[in-house]
């Protein structure tokens, strides 16, 4: 499924970026471009990241978000 219509990034492309170490939407954007244009897909990108970490039981390995 297409997640980022601006760049044509699919859920598979984003999952591959996460599997290769991207653990934030910013890192996914750097890896594949998703979320770098209009930003409407960032929520979905974050959901894919969360799902990946849950499915692979890696919640303990993911860095926590810094306080703003």
mmJSON file of the N, C-alpha and C atoms, coordinates in Angstrom:
{"data_MODEL":{"atom_site":{
"group_PDB":["ATOM","ATOM","ATOM","ATOM","ATOM","ATOM","ATOM","ATOM","ATOM","ATOM","ATOM","ATOM","ATOM","ATOM","ATOM","ATOM","ATOM","ATOM","ATOM","ATOM","ATOM","ATOM","ATOM","ATOM","ATOM","ATOM","ATOM","ATOM","ATOM","ATOM","ATOM","ATOM","ATOM","ATOM","ATOM","ATOM","ATOM","ATOM","ATOM","ATOM","ATOM","ATOM","ATOM","ATOM","ATOM","ATOM","ATOM","ATOM","ATOM","ATOM","ATOM","ATOM","ATOM","ATOM","ATOM","ATOM","ATOM","ATOM","ATOM","ATOM","ATOM","ATOM","ATOM","ATOM","ATOM","ATOM","ATOM","ATOM","ATOM","ATOM","ATOM","ATOM","ATOM","ATOM","ATOM","ATOM","ATOM","ATOM","ATOM","ATOM","ATOM","ATOM","ATOM","ATOM","ATOM","ATOM","ATOM","ATOM","ATOM","ATOM","ATOM","ATOM","ATOM","ATOM","ATOM","ATOM","ATOM","ATOM","ATOM","ATOM","ATOM","ATOM","ATOM","ATOM","ATOM","ATOM","ATOM","ATOM","ATOM","ATOM","ATOM","ATOM","ATOM","ATOM","ATOM","ATOM","ATOM","ATOM","ATOM","ATOM","ATOM","ATOM","ATOM","ATOM","ATOM","ATOM","ATOM","ATOM","ATOM","ATOM","ATOM","ATOM","ATOM","ATOM","ATOM","ATOM","ATOM","ATOM","ATOM","ATOM","ATOM","ATOM","ATOM","ATOM","ATOM","ATOM","ATOM","ATOM","ATOM","ATOM","ATOM","ATOM","ATOM","ATOM","ATOM","ATOM","ATOM","ATOM","ATOM","ATOM","ATOM","ATOM","ATOM","ATOM","ATOM","ATOM","ATOM","ATOM","ATOM","ATOM","ATOM","ATOM","ATOM","ATOM","ATOM","ATOM","ATOM","ATOM","ATOM","ATOM","ATOM","ATOM","ATOM","ATOM","ATOM","ATOM","ATOM","ATOM","ATOM","ATOM","ATOM","ATOM","ATOM","ATOM","ATOM","ATOM","ATOM","ATOM","ATOM","ATOM","ATOM","ATOM","ATOM","ATOM"],
"id":[1,2,3,4,5,6,7,8,9,10,11,12,13,14,15,16,17,18,19,20,21,22,23,24,25,26,27,28,29,30,31,32,33,34,35,36,37,38,39,40,41,42,43,44,45,46,47,48,49,50,51,52,53,54,55,56,57,58,59,60,61,62,63,64,65,66,67,68,69,70,71,72,73,74,75,76,77,78,79,80,81,82,83,84,85,86,87,88,89,90,91,92,93,94,95,96,97,98,99,100,101,102,103,104,105,106,107,108,109,110,111,112,113,114,115,116,117,118,119,120,121,122,123,124,125,126,127,128,129,130,131,132,133,134,135,136,137,138,139,140,141,142,143,144,145,146,147,148,149,150,151,152,153,154,155,156,157,158,159,160,161,162,163,164,165,166,167,168,169,170,171,172,173,174,175,176,177,178,179,180,181,182,183,184,185,186,187,188,189,190,191,192,193,194,195,196,197,198,199,200,201,202,203,204],
"type_symbol":["N","C","C","N","C","C","N","C","C","N","C","C","N","C","C","N","C","C","N","C","C","N","C","C","N","C","C","N","C","C","N","C","C","N","C","C","N","C","C","N","C","C","N","C","C","N","C","C","N","C","C","N","C","C","N","C","C","N","C","C","N","C","C","N","C","C","N","C","C","N","C","C","N","C","C","N","C","C","N","C","C","N","C","C","N","C","C","N","C","C","N","C","C","N","C","C","N","C","C","N","C","C","N","C","C","N","C","C","N","C","C","N","C","C","N","C","C","N","C","C","N","C","C","N","C","C","N","C","C","N","C","C","N","C","C","N","C","C","N","C","C","N","C","C","N","C","C","N","C","C","N","C","C","N","C","C","N","C","C","N","C","C","N","C","C","N","C","C","N","C","C","N","C","C","N","C","C","N","C","C","N","C","C","N","C","C","N","C","C","N","C","C","N","C","C","N","C","C","N","C","C","N","C","C"],
"label_atom_id":["N","CA","C","N","CA","C","N","CA","C","N","CA","C","N","CA","C","N","CA","C","N","CA","C","N","CA","C","N","CA","C","N","CA","C","N","CA","C","N","CA","C","N","CA","C","N","CA","C","N","CA","C","N","CA","C","N","CA","C","N","CA","C","N","CA","C","N","CA","C","N","CA","C","N","CA","C","N","CA","C","N","CA","C","N","CA","C","N","CA","C","N","CA","C","N","CA","C","N","CA","C","N","CA","C","N","CA","C","N","CA","C","N","CA","C","N","CA","C","N","CA","C","N","CA","C","N","CA","C","N","CA","C","N","CA","C","N","CA","C","N","CA","C","N","CA","C","N","CA","C","N","CA","C","N","CA","C","N","CA","C","N","CA","C","N","CA","C","N","CA","C","N","CA","C","N","CA","C","N","CA","C","N","CA","C","N","CA","C","N","CA","C","N","CA","C","N","CA","C","N","CA","C","N","CA","C","N","CA","C","N","CA","C","N","CA","C","N","CA","C","N","CA","C","N","CA","C","N","CA","C","N","CA","C","N","CA","C"],
"label_alt_id":[null,null,null,null,null,null,null,null,null,null,null,null,null,null,null,null,null,null,null,null,null,null,null,null,null,null,null,null,null,null,null,null,null,null,null,null,null,null,null,null,null,null,null,null,null,null,null,null,null,null,null,null,null,null,null,null,null,null,null,null,null,null,null,null,null,null,null,null,null,null,null,null,null,null,null,null,null,null,null,null,null,null,null,null,null,null,null,null,null,null,null,null,null,null,null,null,null,null,null,null,null,null,null,null,null,null,null,null,null,null,null,null,null,null,null,null,null,null,null,null,null,null,null,null,null,null,null,null,null,null,null,null,null,null,null,null,null,null,null,null,null,null,null,null,null,null,null,null,null,null,null,null,null,null,null,null,null,null,null,null,null,null,null,null,null,null,null,null,null,null,null,null,null,null,null,null,null,null,null,null,null,null,null,null,null,null,null,null,null,null,null,null,null,null,null,null,null,null,null,null,null,null,null,null],
"label_comp_id":["UNK","UNK","UNK","UNK","UNK","UNK","UNK","UNK","UNK","UNK","UNK","UNK","UNK","UNK","UNK","UNK","UNK","UNK","UNK","UNK","UNK","UNK","UNK","UNK","UNK","UNK","UNK","UNK","UNK","UNK","UNK","UNK","UNK","UNK","UNK","UNK","UNK","UNK","UNK","UNK","UNK","UNK","UNK","UNK","UNK","UNK","UNK","UNK","UNK","UNK","UNK","UNK","UNK","UNK","UNK","UNK","UNK","UNK","UNK","UNK","UNK","UNK","UNK","UNK","UNK","UNK","UNK","UNK","UNK","UNK","UNK","UNK","UNK","UNK","UNK","UNK","UNK","UNK","UNK","UNK","UNK","UNK","UNK","UNK","UNK","UNK","UNK","UNK","UNK","UNK","UNK","UNK","UNK","UNK","UNK","UNK","UNK","UNK","UNK","UNK","UNK","UNK","UNK","UNK","UNK","UNK","UNK","UNK","UNK","UNK","UNK","UNK","UNK","UNK","UNK","UNK","UNK","UNK","UNK","UNK","UNK","UNK","UNK","UNK","UNK","UNK","UNK","UNK","UNK","UNK","UNK","UNK","UNK","UNK","UNK","UNK","UNK","UNK","UNK","UNK","UNK","UNK","UNK","UNK","UNK","UNK","UNK","UNK","UNK","UNK","UNK","UNK","UNK","UNK","UNK","UNK","UNK","UNK","UNK","UNK","UNK","UNK","UNK","UNK","UNK","UNK","UNK","UNK","UNK","UNK","UNK","UNK","UNK","UNK","UNK","UNK","UNK","UNK","UNK","UNK","UNK","UNK","UNK","UNK","UNK","UNK","UNK","UNK","UNK","UNK","UNK","UNK","UNK","UNK","UNK","UNK","UNK","UNK","UNK","UNK","UNK","UNK","UNK","UNK"],
"label_asym_id":["A","A","A","A","A","A","A","A","A","A","A","A","A","A","A","A","A","A","A","A","A","A","A","A","A","A","A","A","A","A","A","A","A","A","A","A","A","A","A","A","A","A","A","A","A","A","A","A","A","A","A","A","A","A","A","A","A","A","A","A","A","A","A","A","A","A","A","A","A","A","A","A","A","A","A","A","A","A","A","A","A","A","A","A","A","A","A","A","A","A","A","A","A","A","A","A","A","A","A","A","A","A","A","A","A","A","A","A","A","A","A","A","A","A","A","A","A","A","A","A","A","A","A","A","A","A","A","A","A","A","A","A","A","A","A","A","A","A","A","A","A","A","A","A","A","A","A","A","A","A","A","A","A","A","A","A","A","A","A","A","A","A","A","A","A","A","A","A","A","A","A","A","A","A","A","A","A","A","A","A","A","A","A","A","A","A","A","A","A","A","A","A","A","A","A","A","A","A","A","A","A","A","A","A"],
"label_entity_id":["1","1","1","1","1","1","1","1","1","1","1","1","1","1","1","1","1","1","1","1","1","1","1","1","1","1","1","1","1","1","1","1","1","1","1","1","1","1","1","1","1","1","1","1","1","1","1","1","1","1","1","1","1","1","1","1","1","1","1","1","1","1","1","1","1","1","1","1","1","1","1","1","1","1","1","1","1","1","1","1","1","1","1","1","1","1","1","1","1","1","1","1","1","1","1","1","1","1","1","1","1","1","1","1","1","1","1","1","1","1","1","1","1","1","1","1","1","1","1","1","1","1","1","1","1","1","1","1","1","1","1","1","1","1","1","1","1","1","1","1","1","1","1","1","1","1","1","1","1","1","1","1","1","1","1","1","1","1","1","1","1","1","1","1","1","1","1","1","1","1","1","1","1","1","1","1","1","1","1","1","1","1","1","1","1","1","1","1","1","1","1","1","1","1","1","1","1","1","1","1","1","1","1","1"],
"label_seq_id":[1,1,1,2,2,2,3,3,3,4,4,4,5,5,5,6,6,6,7,7,7,8,8,8,9,9,9,10,10,10,11,11,11,12,12,12,13,13,13,14,14,14,15,15,15,16,16,16,17,17,17,18,18,18,19,19,19,20,20,20,21,21,21,22,22,22,23,23,23,24,24,24,25,25,25,26,26,26,27,27,27,28,28,28,29,29,29,30,30,30,31,31,31,32,32,32,33,33,33,34,34,34,35,35,35,36,36,36,37,37,37,38,38,38,39,39,39,40,40,40,41,41,41,42,42,42,43,43,43,44,44,44,45,45,45,46,46,46,47,47,47,48,48,48,49,49,49,50,50,50,51,51,51,52,52,52,53,53,53,54,54,54,55,55,55,56,56,56,57,57,57,58,58,58,59,59,59,60,60,60,61,61,61,62,62,62,63,63,63,64,64,64,65,65,65,66,66,66,67,67,67,68,68,68],
"pdbx_PDB_ins_code":[null,null,null,null,null,null,null,null,null,null,null,null,null,null,null,null,null,null,null,null,null,null,null,null,null,null,null,null,null,null,null,null,null,null,null,null,null,null,null,null,null,null,null,null,null,null,null,null,null,null,null,null,null,null,null,null,null,null,null,null,null,null,null,null,null,null,null,null,null,null,null,null,null,null,null,null,null,null,null,null,null,null,null,null,null,null,null,null,null,null,null,null,null,null,null,null,null,null,null,null,null,null,null,null,null,null,null,null,null,null,null,null,null,null,null,null,null,null,null,null,null,null,null,null,null,null,null,null,null,null,null,null,null,null,null,null,null,null,null,null,null,null,null,null,null,null,null,null,null,null,null,null,null,null,null,null,null,null,null,null,null,null,null,null,null,null,null,null,null,null,null,null,null,null,null,null,null,null,null,null,null,null,null,null,null,null,null,null,null,null,null,null,null,null,null,null,null,null,null,null,null,null,null,null],
"Cartn_x":[0.841,0.0,0.895,0.476,1.211,0.943,1.996,1.886,2.152,3.192,3.554,3.312,2.258,1.944,2.917,3.514,4.465,5.719,6.205,7.437,7.184,5.962,5.65,6.12,6.441,6.925,5.773,6.014,5.013,5.29,4.345,4.539,5.739,6.005,7.171,8.478,8.529,9.724,9.976,8.918,9.052,9.45,8.833,9.194,10.651,11.123,12.538,13.45,13.062,13.863,13.929,12.806,12.769,13.611,13.494,14.282,15.777,16.133,17.542,17.997,17.176,17.62,16.903,16.054,15.32,14.275,14.31,13.35,12.526,12.643,11.81,11.323,10.268,9.776,10.829,11.645,12.715,13.752,14.115,15.086,14.51,13.219,12.572,12.62,12.336,12.38,13.765,14.791,16.165,16.492,15.923,16.223,15.494,14.226,13.46,12.669,12.703,12.017,10.584,9.99,8.596,8.445,7.514,7.254,8.046,8.828,9.672,8.987,7.84,7.179,6.013,4.811,3.649,3.478,3.985,3.926,2.657,1.713,0.449,0.612,1.696,1.893,2.634,3.104,3.947,3.254,1.961,1.22,1.233,1.012,1.03,2.427,3.441,4.829,5.113,4.7,4.912,4.176,2.985,2.237,2.956,3.566,4.322,5.535,6.199,7.352,6.909,5.837,5.332,4.946,4.246,3.829,5.029,6.045,7.247,7.889,8.034,8.673,7.827,6.496,5.612,5.697,5.595,5.604,6.92,7.999,9.313,9.799,8.879,9.172,10.442,10.526,11.708,11.408,10.282,9.91,11.005,11.699,12.773,13.993,14.133,15.315,15.141,13.912,13.642,13.948,14.671,14.947,13.651,13.563,12.374,12.432,11.274,11.201,11.724,12.454,12.996,11.898,11.941,10.974,11.193,10.093,10.18,9.996],
"Cartn_y":[-1.163,0.0,1.239,2.252,3.517,4.246,4.697,5.461,6.929,7.206,8.58,8.774,9.499,9.73,10.704,11.568,12.548,11.874,10.847,10.176,8.798,8.297,6.96,5.853,6.194,5.19,4.302,3.009,2.039,1.59,0.848,0.313,-0.619,-1.319,-2.212,-1.418,-0.308,0.542,1.076,1.506,2.046,0.949,-0.223,-1.346,-1.73,-1.714,-2.012,-0.985,0.289,1.325,1.075,0.682,0.39,-0.848,-1.865,-3.091,-2.808,-1.768,-1.397,-0.358,-0.118,0.717,2.028,2.458,3.71,3.485,4.305,4.098,5.345,6.369,7.566,7.944,8.755,9.185,10.023,10.749,11.537,10.619,9.541,8.597,7.866,7.552,6.935,7.916,9.19,10.208,10.303,10.241,10.29,9.057,7.912,6.661,6.523,6.963,6.702,7.896,9.011,10.21,10.362,9.323,9.402,10.444,11.361,12.391,13.663,13.76,14.946,16.069,15.787,16.82,17.423,16.964,17.585,17.142,15.965,15.497,14.778,14.618,13.978,12.509,11.888,10.463,10.181,11.199,10.972,10.152,10.374,9.598,8.116,7.825,6.44,5.85,6.626,6.163,5.79,6.647,6.333,5.059,4.852,3.627,2.392,2.493,1.37,1.07,2.103,1.91,1.192,1.676,1.059,-0.395,-0.659,-2.029,-2.941,-2.451,-3.252,-3.636,-2.662,-2.94,-3.877,-3.729,-4.64,-6.054,-6.185,-7.499,-8.233,-7.504,-8.123,-8.082,-7.745,-7.702,-6.906,-5.731,-4.885,-3.597,-3.545,-2.309,-1.86,-2.812,-2.483,-1.895,-2.157,-1.71,-0.315,0.166,1.456,2.596,3.602,4.75,5.464,5.968,6.706,8.117,8.703,10.071,11.043,12.016,13.034,14.016,14.503,15.501,16.801,17.451,18.701,19.869],
"Cartn_z":[0.0,0.0,0.0,-0.745,-0.742,0.568,1.2,2.439,2.147,1.391,1.041,-0.451,-0.771,-2.18,-2.826,-2.025,-2.568,-3.128,-2.423,-2.853,-3.438,-3.3,-3.79,-2.867,-1.622,-0.668,-0.21,-0.265,0.166,1.595,2.146,3.496,3.531,2.44,2.382,2.436,1.733,1.736,3.146,3.806,5.161,6.138,6.017,6.885,6.681,5.452,5.184,5.858,5.818,6.475,7.978,8.561,10.002,10.306,9.471,9.669,9.577,8.83,8.678,9.699,10.728,11.833,12.063,11.14,11.359,12.45,13.493,14.586,14.89,14.067,14.188,12.794,12.747,11.436,10.71,11.452,10.831,10.185,10.869,10.312,9.104,9.144,7.98,6.814,7.077,6.027,5.409,6.248,5.742,4.903,5.281,4.586,3.254,3.202,1.977,1.461,2.179,1.718,2.187,2.74,3.179,4.276,4.085,5.08,4.91,3.852,3.674,2.905,2.303,1.507,2.292,2.088,2.738,4.191,4.55,5.93,6.338,5.432,5.792,6.157,5.766,6.023,7.328,8.002,9.191,10.268,10.466,11.464,11.086,9.821,9.35,9.465,9.148,9.279,10.729,11.664,13.09,13.482,12.933,13.211,12.696,11.529,10.97,11.843,12.317,13.207,14.475,15.104,16.336,16.097,15.002,14.685,14.498,13.817,13.584,14.911,15.789,17.079,17.934,17.887,18.621,18.062,16.746,16.098,16.295,16.403,16.565,18.01,18.919,20.354,20.641,20.035,20.185,20.94,21.631,22.323,23.278,23.879,24.812,24.103,22.809,22.062,21.473,21.431,20.802,21.759,21.302,22.17,22.529,23.727,24.14,23.585,23.407,22.882,23.926,23.477,24.378,24.764,25.962,26.416,25.656,25.349,24.593,25.505],
"occupancy":[1.0,1.0,1.0,1.0,1.0,1.0,1.0,1.0,1.0,1.0,1.0,1.0,1.0,1.0,1.0,1.0,1.0,1.0,1.0,1.0,1.0,1.0,1.0,1.0,1.0,1.0,1.0,1.0,1.0,1.0,1.0,1.0,1.0,1.0,1.0,1.0,1.0,1.0,1.0,1.0,1.0,1.0,1.0,1.0,1.0,1.0,1.0,1.0,1.0,1.0,1.0,1.0,1.0,1.0,1.0,1.0,1.0,1.0,1.0,1.0,1.0,1.0,1.0,1.0,1.0,1.0,1.0,1.0,1.0,1.0,1.0,1.0,1.0,1.0,1.0,1.0,1.0,1.0,1.0,1.0,1.0,1.0,1.0,1.0,1.0,1.0,1.0,1.0,1.0,1.0,1.0,1.0,1.0,1.0,1.0,1.0,1.0,1.0,1.0,1.0,1.0,1.0,1.0,1.0,1.0,1.0,1.0,1.0,1.0,1.0,1.0,1.0,1.0,1.0,1.0,1.0,1.0,1.0,1.0,1.0,1.0,1.0,1.0,1.0,1.0,1.0,1.0,1.0,1.0,1.0,1.0,1.0,1.0,1.0,1.0,1.0,1.0,1.0,1.0,1.0,1.0,1.0,1.0,1.0,1.0,1.0,1.0,1.0,1.0,1.0,1.0,1.0,1.0,1.0,1.0,1.0,1.0,1.0,1.0,1.0,1.0,1.0,1.0,1.0,1.0,1.0,1.0,1.0,1.0,1.0,1.0,1.0,1.0,1.0,1.0,1.0,1.0,1.0,1.0,1.0,1.0,1.0,1.0,1.0,1.0,1.0,1.0,1.0,1.0,1.0,1.0,1.0,1.0,1.0,1.0,1.0,1.0,1.0,1.0,1.0,1.0,1.0,1.0,1.0],
"B_iso_or_equiv":[0.0,0.0,0.0,0.0,0.0,0.0,0.0,0.0,0.0,0.0,0.0,0.0,0.0,0.0,0.0,0.0,0.0,0.0,0.0,0.0,0.0,0.0,0.0,0.0,0.0,0.0,0.0,0.0,0.0,0.0,0.0,0.0,0.0,0.0,0.0,0.0,0.0,0.0,0.0,0.0,0.0,0.0,0.0,0.0,0.0,0.0,0.0,0.0,0.0,0.0,0.0,0.0,0.0,0.0,0.0,0.0,0.0,0.0,0.0,0.0,0.0,0.0,0.0,0.0,0.0,0.0,0.0,0.0,0.0,0.0,0.0,0.0,0.0,0.0,0.0,0.0,0.0,0.0,0.0,0.0,0.0,0.0,0.0,0.0,0.0,0.0,0.0,0.0,0.0,0.0,0.0,0.0,0.0,0.0,0.0,0.0,0.0,0.0,0.0,0.0,0.0,0.0,0.0,0.0,0.0,0.0,0.0,0.0,0.0,0.0,0.0,0.0,0.0,0.0,0.0,0.0,0.0,0.0,0.0,0.0,0.0,0.0,0.0,0.0,0.0,0.0,0.0,0.0,0.0,0.0,0.0,0.0,0.0,0.0,0.0,0.0,0.0,0.0,0.0,0.0,0.0,0.0,0.0,0.0,0.0,0.0,0.0,0.0,0.0,0.0,0.0,0.0,0.0,0.0,0.0,0.0,0.0,0.0,0.0,0.0,0.0,0.0,0.0,0.0,0.0,0.0,0.0,0.0,0.0,0.0,0.0,0.0,0.0,0.0,0.0,0.0,0.0,0.0,0.0,0.0,0.0,0.0,0.0,0.0,0.0,0.0,0.0,0.0,0.0,0.0,0.0,0.0,0.0,0.0,0.0,0.0,0.0,0.0,0.0,0.0,0.0,0.0,0.0,0.0],
"pdbx_formal_charge":[null,null,null,null,null,null,null,null,null,null,null,null,null,null,null,null,null,null,null,null,null,null,null,null,null,null,null,null,null,null,null,null,null,null,null,null,null,null,null,null,null,null,null,null,null,null,null,null,null,null,null,null,null,null,null,null,null,null,null,null,null,null,null,null,null,null,null,null,null,null,null,null,null,null,null,null,null,null,null,null,null,null,null,null,null,null,null,null,null,null,null,null,null,null,null,null,null,null,null,null,null,null,null,null,null,null,null,null,null,null,null,null,null,null,null,null,null,null,null,null,null,null,null,null,null,null,null,null,null,null,null,null,null,null,null,null,null,null,null,null,null,null,null,null,null,null,null,null,null,null,null,null,null,null,null,null,null,null,null,null,null,null,null,null,null,null,null,null,null,null,null,null,null,null,null,null,null,null,null,null,null,null,null,null,null,null,null,null,null,null,null,null,null,null,null,null,null,null,null,null,null,null,null,null],
"auth_seq_id":[1,1,1,2,2,2,3,3,3,4,4,4,5,5,5,6,6,6,7,7,7,8,8,8,9,9,9,10,10,10,11,11,11,12,12,12,13,13,13,14,14,14,15,15,15,16,16,16,17,17,17,18,18,18,19,19,19,20,20,20,21,21,21,22,22,22,23,23,23,24,24,24,25,25,25,26,26,26,27,27,27,28,28,28,29,29,29,30,30,30,31,31,31,32,32,32,33,33,33,34,34,34,35,35,35,36,36,36,37,37,37,38,38,38,39,39,39,40,40,40,41,41,41,42,42,42,43,43,43,44,44,44,45,45,45,46,46,46,47,47,47,48,48,48,49,49,49,50,50,50,51,51,51,52,52,52,53,53,53,54,54,54,55,55,55,56,56,56,57,57,57,58,58,58,59,59,59,60,60,60,61,61,61,62,62,62,63,63,63,64,64,64,65,65,65,66,66,66,67,67,67,68,68,68],
"auth_comp_id":["UNK","UNK","UNK","UNK","UNK","UNK","UNK","UNK","UNK","UNK","UNK","UNK","UNK","UNK","UNK","UNK","UNK","UNK","UNK","UNK","UNK","UNK","UNK","UNK","UNK","UNK","UNK","UNK","UNK","UNK","UNK","UNK","UNK","UNK","UNK","UNK","UNK","UNK","UNK","UNK","UNK","UNK","UNK","UNK","UNK","UNK","UNK","UNK","UNK","UNK","UNK","UNK","UNK","UNK","UNK","UNK","UNK","UNK","UNK","UNK","UNK","UNK","UNK","UNK","UNK","UNK","UNK","UNK","UNK","UNK","UNK","UNK","UNK","UNK","UNK","UNK","UNK","UNK","UNK","UNK","UNK","UNK","UNK","UNK","UNK","UNK","UNK","UNK","UNK","UNK","UNK","UNK","UNK","UNK","UNK","UNK","UNK","UNK","UNK","UNK","UNK","UNK","UNK","UNK","UNK","UNK","UNK","UNK","UNK","UNK","UNK","UNK","UNK","UNK","UNK","UNK","UNK","UNK","UNK","UNK","UNK","UNK","UNK","UNK","UNK","UNK","UNK","UNK","UNK","UNK","UNK","UNK","UNK","UNK","UNK","UNK","UNK","UNK","UNK","UNK","UNK","UNK","UNK","UNK","UNK","UNK","UNK","UNK","UNK","UNK","UNK","UNK","UNK","UNK","UNK","UNK","UNK","UNK","UNK","UNK","UNK","UNK","UNK","UNK","UNK","UNK","UNK","UNK","UNK","UNK","UNK","UNK","UNK","UNK","UNK","UNK","UNK","UNK","UNK","UNK","UNK","UNK","UNK","UNK","UNK","UNK","UNK","UNK","UNK","UNK","UNK","UNK","UNK","UNK","UNK","UNK","UNK","UNK","UNK","UNK","UNK","UNK","UNK","UNK"],
"auth_asym_id":["A","A","A","A","A","A","A","A","A","A","A","A","A","A","A","A","A","A","A","A","A","A","A","A","A","A","A","A","A","A","A","A","A","A","A","A","A","A","A","A","A","A","A","A","A","A","A","A","A","A","A","A","A","A","A","A","A","A","A","A","A","A","A","A","A","A","A","A","A","A","A","A","A","A","A","A","A","A","A","A","A","A","A","A","A","A","A","A","A","A","A","A","A","A","A","A","A","A","A","A","A","A","A","A","A","A","A","A","A","A","A","A","A","A","A","A","A","A","A","A","A","A","A","A","A","A","A","A","A","A","A","A","A","A","A","A","A","A","A","A","A","A","A","A","A","A","A","A","A","A","A","A","A","A","A","A","A","A","A","A","A","A","A","A","A","A","A","A","A","A","A","A","A","A","A","A","A","A","A","A","A","A","A","A","A","A","A","A","A","A","A","A","A","A","A","A","A","A","A","A","A","A","A","A"],
"auth_atom_id":["N","CA","C","N","CA","C","N","CA","C","N","CA","C","N","CA","C","N","CA","C","N","CA","C","N","CA","C","N","CA","C","N","CA","C","N","CA","C","N","CA","C","N","CA","C","N","CA","C","N","CA","C","N","CA","C","N","CA","C","N","CA","C","N","CA","C","N","CA","C","N","CA","C","N","CA","C","N","CA","C","N","CA","C","N","CA","C","N","CA","C","N","CA","C","N","CA","C","N","CA","C","N","CA","C","N","CA","C","N","CA","C","N","CA","C","N","CA","C","N","CA","C","N","CA","C","N","CA","C","N","CA","C","N","CA","C","N","CA","C","N","CA","C","N","CA","C","N","CA","C","N","CA","C","N","CA","C","N","CA","C","N","CA","C","N","CA","C","N","CA","C","N","CA","C","N","CA","C","N","CA","C","N","CA","C","N","CA","C","N","CA","C","N","CA","C","N","CA","C","N","CA","C","N","CA","C","N","CA","C","N","CA","C","N","CA","C","N","CA","C","N","CA","C","N","CA","C","N","CA","C","N","CA","C","N","CA","C"],
"pdbx_PDB_model_num":[1,1,1,1,1,1,1,1,1,1,1,1,1,1,1,1,1,1,1,1,1,1,1,1,1,1,1,1,1,1,1,1,1,1,1,1,1,1,1,1,1,1,1,1,1,1,1,1,1,1,1,1,1,1,1,1,1,1,1,1,1,1,1,1,1,1,1,1,1,1,1,1,1,1,1,1,1,1,1,1,1,1,1,1,1,1,1,1,1,1,1,1,1,1,1,1,1,1,1,1,1,1,1,1,1,1,1,1,1,1,1,1,1,1,1,1,1,1,1,1,1,1,1,1,1,1,1,1,1,1,1,1,1,1,1,1,1,1,1,1,1,1,1,1,1,1,1,1,1,1,1,1,1,1,1,1,1,1,1,1,1,1,1,1,1,1,1,1,1,1,1,1,1,1,1,1,1,1,1,1,1,1,1,1,1,1,1,1,1,1,1,1,1,1,1,1,1,1,1,1,1,1,1,1]
}}}
